[in-house]
Structure formats: C-alpha cells, structure tokens
Amino acid sequence: MKDSVAMGLLYDYYGDLLTEKQRACFDLYYNQDYSLAEIAAEAGISRQGVHDAIARAETLLRNFEEKIGAVARDARIQRAVGAIETAAAALSGWDDAGVRALAAEIRRAAASIKE
C-alpha cells in the first residue's frame, strides 16, 4: 500500500479534498508512520476501517490527479523552466531560434493544463 513519495505529493496537492477521517488516517499512516493497529487504537475504529479509509483516500487522490493533472502539469512546467535556465547559461546572448524553441516548450506545458 505504501508508495510514500508519490502519495505524499498527491496529498500535498489534493489532501484538502478528502474527508477529515481520510485526512487523519492518511496523515498518521504516511506522514507519521503509524501502523494500521496504532491508527485504529487512536481513532477508535477497526483496523479494517482504517485500511478502508486509507485505500479510499489513495484512490481518490489518484483519481483527482487523473482528472485535474496538477502534479503532472507542474512537473512539465518545472522541466520547461529547467530548460530555460540551462539554455540561458549556455547561450552567450539569446538567439532568436533558442528563444523560439524555449517559448514553444513553455506554451506546450501551459496548453496541457487541465481545467
């Protein structure tokens, strides 16, 4: 069940869209490294209830990213910005072709933003 880095990133973007119970279970499991039994004892629910809440939260987070695409969009934008920084460092003055290519990359990234 644990893919901590990916789930943590999705939680950072979409965590506020989860229910309070899902957020609490998710946080304790992924961020605080609690076991299902520890979360169940703290929340006063069964381990199965905790498992179901976390599984549902994971599914929702993945679905949010599939529909909205904010994480993927930001990754594309970061790559485009990195390309600009690399090109700026490599070029001794901006030639027109370089500027056009970098602008096209930024436009492609921006056009892929899901509304």
C-alpha positions, 0 to 999 in steps of 0.5 A: 500500500505504501508508495510514500513519495508519490502519495505524499505529493498527491496529498500535498496537492489534493489532501484538502479534498478528502474527508477529515477521517481520510485526512487523519488516517492518511496523515498518521499512516504516511506522514507519521508512520503509524501502523494500521493497529496504532491508527485504529487504537487512536481513532477508535475504529477497526483496523479494517476501517482504517485500511478502508479509509486509507485505500479510499483516500489513495484512490481518490487522490489518484483519481483527482490527479487523473482528472485535474493533472496538477502534479503532472502539469507542474512537473512539465512546467518545472522541466520547461523552466529547467530548460530555460535556465540551462539554455540561458547559461549556455547561450552567450546572448539569446538567439532568436531560434533558442528563444523560439524553441524555449517559448514553444516548450513553455506554451506546450506545458501551459496548453496541457493544463487541465481545467 
